[in-house]
């Protein structure tokens, strides 16, 4: 069967995989993943009024201070065509999943040939975490598509050195940053990779080519930066849904197991009476046989800071308070980190990085707590093996004379790890780079298989001498 036919089979598998998760996730559409509501409301507002706000009918304009605009624009476009339907969004994101598989094929084919490329595309089509989020109105699959397209464009631009290709790369990276602000510095990571390549004696892009990328990146970001400056008086990519809260949550991560911290968070969110809250927290500490002091401090910080932006009832006042709350999150986070012990920082590094790259659990949110621990650990183990395979794939490329490709494919993995280390880490934060992980793992497997076949052939020859 020709390569194109096998690739068509892979695309069908990806489409069926996406459809299966749409059916599986449907019960949680209205009951879990609260982020969906914000994206739905922004998409509806853009589709109906053209305004980027969750409160289009408010007497004065209420700016959006949590989410960036690229994904809501995508949702609004679907709503314009198909009506305000989650099924339509999920189907569109299934198409994006198929396109991600095609991009993985294109990237791998340029490095390792048709056979390995088909294997990488098939591995991506079977990887459940991407279609898991494809069934939800959340930015994960959209961002993964954009970032994978950015990786493909990076390799193409590096090879042909066209300033227009670099400009296209800058635009795609801007769209990625406007979907997930954590990628705002990624263009500079690529420039750093170029500098490393030049120092190592490899042919690297010239300054004029990097300038084309940065110019397109800046032009694409300008309208959103202007929106924030006009409405909030700040030139920022993510005015309030950014690093402050992420730093604060990251300062507590690894203090307790995730399920215990989640329990404490729900207690702080559900119980307003401080005495009752403290009694419940002490009960949890007694049950787990740990010091209640840090637990009480955690829930008190949660309530005190959250009250800053939940107390106002007027939407405009709440938007301004959300910005103030993010600044307070950041201040308290720095204080928490300063008194952290070295042991906690080491634990944070080990657990945070593991959760980031191997913590996906593609089980419906409403069913996770009922899932047997062995199943969850198996999910983690499979992902850990894939990450180990990706590292092996980088080694294979570097030793096989593909140092540039190894450098450019290592950049997403290193960048995401570095950016998210000081913040709260979640597995979905690394999802945009998972196609790179999968294609590198496929390269490693293909190399090991080829060596195994070569070794068997040598043994066979010796036996017949």
N, C-alpha and C positions, 0 to 999 in steps of 0.2 A: 504494500500500500504506500502511495506517495506521501511525502511529508505533509503536504497541505491537507490530505485526508485525515491523517493522524491528528493534525492540529485541530481540525474540525471536530473530531471526537473529543478532544480535550475541552474544547469550548462548550460542547453539549454537556459534558460532565459538570463543568463549572456552573452552567445555567441550571441544571437539575439540582445541584448542591444548594445554590441560592434559593431555588423554589422550595426545597425541603425546609430550609431554615425560616422562610416566610410562614409556612404552615406551623412550624414548631414554636416560633416566637409570638405568634398572634395573641395568645392568651395574656401576654405581658405588655401589650401595646398601650393599654390604658392604666396599668397598675404598677409598673416598674420603670426604672430608668427615667427619673424625673427630668433629666436634661432634654428629653424629647419635647416636653411641653414648651420650653423656651424656643426651640427651633421651629416648632409648628406655628407658634404665635408670630414669630418674626417672618416666616414664610407667608403666612396669611396676610399680614400687614403689607408686605412688599407686593404681593400679588394683587391686593385690593386697592391700595392707596399709593404705592410707590414709596412709602416712608419706612425708614429703617428704625422701627420702634415697636415695642410690644404693646404700646398704648396709643394706637392711631386716633382714637376718639377723644383723647384728653384735650382740655381747652388750650393748654400750652404744650409745646413739643417736649416729649420725655426721651432723652437720648438713651441708647442702649449702652450699658456700661460693663456687660459681662461677655457677650459673644461678638466675634468678628464677622464680617459680612459675607464672605465668599460662599460658605455652605448655605446660609439662608437664601441667598440669591438663587442657588441651584434648586432648593426646595420650592421657592416661589415660581421658578420657570416651570416646574412640573405641575404645580397647582394651577398655573395659567392654562396649561394644555389639557390636563386630565381632571381638574377639580381638586378639592382639598381631600385627597385620598392617601392614606398611608400605604395602601397596597401599591398605588402608582409609584410612590417614592421607593418602596422596597424593590419593585420590578426594575426601576431605573438603576438602582444600585446593584442589582444583579447583572445588568448590562456592564456597569463599571467593573464588576468582578471579572467578567469575561475579558474585558479590555486589559485588566491587570495581567491576566494569564498571557495574553498576546504580547504585552510589553516584556514580561519575563522571558518569553520565547525569543523576542528580538534581541534583548540584552545578552542572553546566554549564547545565542547563535553566533553573534559577532565575536565571541570569546572562545567558544568550545565546540562549535559545529552543530549540525541539525539534531543528531541523536541526543546529545546532552541537553540541548534546548527543549526538545520534546519532553524529556524526563523532568526538567525543571518546571515547565508549564503544567505538566500533569500533577506534580507534587503541590504546586500552588492551587490547582483546581480542587485538590482533595483536602487542603488545609482548612479546618473548620472555622477558625477565628474570624476570617474575613467575611464569609457569608453570614456568620452569627450576627455581626453588627450591620450587615447589609439589610437585614430585615427590620432595623430600627431607624427612626428619624434622628440620626446622630452623625457626626462629622467623620467618623473613623474611615469608612470605605472611600468616601470622596477624597479625604486627605491622602489615603494610601495610593489612590489612583494618581493624584497630582504628583506626589513625591516619587513614585515609580517612573512616571513620565519624565520627571526631572533627572533621575539617574540615567535614563536612556539618553536624554538630550545632553547630559554631561559627557558621556562617552562619545557621542557623535560630534559634539563641538570640539572636544579635545583632539579628535582625529583630523577633522577637516579645517579647523581654525577659522571658520567663517564668522565675522563679527555679527552677522544676522542670526547665526545659530546661537551665539552667546547671548544675544538680545532676547531670543525666544526662551532660552534657559532662564534668564533673569525674570521674565514675565511669569513663567510657570512657578518659579520659586517664590515670587511675590504672592501668587494665588495660593500657594501652599501655606505661606506665613499668615495670610488673611483667613485661612481655614483653621490653622493651629499656630498661634503666636510663638510657640517654642521654636519654630523653624526660622525665626526672623534673622538669626545670625548665620544660617547655613551658607549663604554666599561667601562669607568671610572664611568659613571652614574650607571651602573649595579653593579659595585663593591661598590659604595656608598650605593646602595639599600641593598646589602648583609650585609654591616656593620650595617645599621639600623635594619635589621632583627635580626642580632646577638645581638644587644643591647636590642631589645625587647624580647629576649628569644626564638626566632624562630630558627629552624635549618637552618643554612646558609652554603654555599659552603666553603671549606677550601682554604687556600692560594694557594696550589698546583693546584687546579682546576682553580682558576682565572689566575694563571700563564700560564696554558695551553692555555686559551683563549687569553691572551695578546701576547703570543709567536706566535700563528697562525696569529693574527692580524698584528703584526709587520712584520712577514715574507711575508705576502701577500702584504703589503704596500711597502716593500723595493724596488722592481723594479721601481715603480713610483717616490719614493723619490730620487732614484739614477738618474733617467731621469732628474729631475729638478735640481739636484746638478751639473750634468755634463753639462747641456745646459744653466743653468741660474746662477749657483754658489750659489743656495739656497736650503736648506733642508726644503721643505714646501710641503703641500698637494695640495694647490691651489695657484700657484705663483702670479697670477695677477687677477684672477676672483673671489677673495675672499672677505675679510672683509672690505677692504678700501672703495670700492665703496658702499658696502652695508651699512656701517656706515654712509657715507655721505648722501645717499638717506634716511636712517632712521632718520638722524638729522633734515630733513625737513618734514618728514611725519607727518600729522595731523596739519600742519600749515594752510593749506587750505583743502577744500573738494577734494576728489580724482580727480574729473573731472577737477577742476581748475588747480591742479598741473599737470595733464596730458596735459592740454592746454598750460601751460607755458613751459613744456618740449618740446612739438612739436614746439613752437615758437623759442626756443633756438636752436633746432636742424635744423630748416629750414631757419632761417634768419641769414646771415653772417654779414650784415652791423649793427654795434652796435647802430647807431642812429635810424635806422628803428626798430630794436628790442626793444629798450627802448620805442619808441612811441607806439608800439603795446602792450607792457606790461602795460604801463600807462593807455591805453584804457581799458584793462582788469580790472585793479584796480578800475578805475572810474565806470565801469559797475557793479562791485561787491561791490563798496563802501567800499574799504579797503585801507590801507596804501600801496602805491606802492613800498616803500623802500625795504621791505623783498623780494618782487617779483623780483625787479631788481637785488638784491644781489644773489638770487637763479639762475636766468638765466645767470648772469655773471660768477658765479662759474661753472655752467654747461659748458659754452663755453670755459672758460679758461683752465679747467682741461682736457676736452675732446680733446682740440687742441694739448695737449702734445702727445697723441698717434694717432691722426688722421693726423697730419701734415706730418710725414714721409711717403714716398711712397714705400720704399724698405721693403719687408715683414720682413726681419730679424731685421732691425732698428725699425720697428713698434712693433715687439714682445718685444724688450727691452724697448721701450718707454711705452708699456702697463704696464710693471712692475713699471716703474717710476711713471706713472699716478696713479696707485693704492696706492702708498705711499703718493702721494699728496692728493688723496681723503681722506685717513685716517687722515692726518695732518689737513686738513680743517674741517673734520667732528668733530674732537676733539675740535677745536676752536668754532665751532657752538654750540656744546653741552655745553661747559663751560659757554656760555652766555644765555643759555636757562632758561626761568623762570620756577618756580615750576609748575605753571598752565599749561605750555606747556608740561612738562614731564608727568603730570597727564593725560592730553588729549592724549598724545602719547601712554601711557600705555593702556587707555581705548579703543581708536580707533585701535591701533596696534594689541592688543590681539583679539579684535572682528574680524578684517579683517583676521587675521591668521586662526581662527577656524570657522568662519561663513561667510566668504566673497566670497565663490565660486559662480560663475554665469555660469552654464553650457549652455550658449547660444553662438552661433558662434560669434567669435570676431568681424567680420564685421557687425554684427547686434546688438551688445550690445547698441550702442548709440541710436538706434531706438526703443529699448525695453521700454515699459511703466514702470515707476518707481514702480508701485504697484507689477509688476511681479518680479522685482529685490528684493524688500523688502520681498516678499513672499519666495524667495529662501533663503534669509538671515534668515528669521524666522524659516524655517524648519531646517536649520543647527543649529541654536541656540537651538532649542528644542532637537535635537540629542545630542548636547554637554551636555545640562542639564541632559539628560537621561544617558549619559555616567558617569557623576559625581554620579548620583543616583545609577548606577550599581556598582561603586566602593564602595559606602556605603553598598549596599546589600551584596557584597562579604565580606567586613570587618566584618559586623555584623553577617554573616552566618558562621563564622569560616574559611573563605578563605582569611586570612590576607596576606599570601604570594602572592597569585594570585592578590589580590588587589594592593599590592605594586609593583609587576612586570608589571602590566598593567597600573598603574599610571605613571610609569617611562617614557614611551614615551611621554605622554602628558606634563608632567612637563619639560622634557628635551627640547622638541621642543619650548615650550613657553619661557624658559630661554635663549636658544641660539639665538632665533630670536628677542627677545624683543629690543635689542639695534640696530638691523639692520632694513632695509626696510622690512616690513612684507607683504607677499602676501599669498592668500589662498592656492595656490598650494604647499607652503612650508610645510603645515601640512598634505598634502594628504597621505604621507607614513603611518601616524598614523590613518587615517580615518577608516580603517578596525577595529582597536582597539576601536575607538569611537562607531562604529556600533554594535560590539558584546557586548560591555558594555551596550549600550542602549537596546539591545534585552534582556539582562539579567534583566535589571530594569523593562521592560515591562512585562516579564514573571512573575517576582516576584509580581508586582502589580496585575496582572491578577489572580495569584494563591490566593492572599490574598482576592481579591474581591470575588472569587468563595467560599473561605472558609467562608467569612462573610455572603454570601447569604445562604450557607448551614446551618449556625448557626441560622439565622433568620427563615429559613424553619422549623428547628427542634423545635424551641420555639413555633411556631404557631401550631404545632401538639401535644404539650404536654398537 
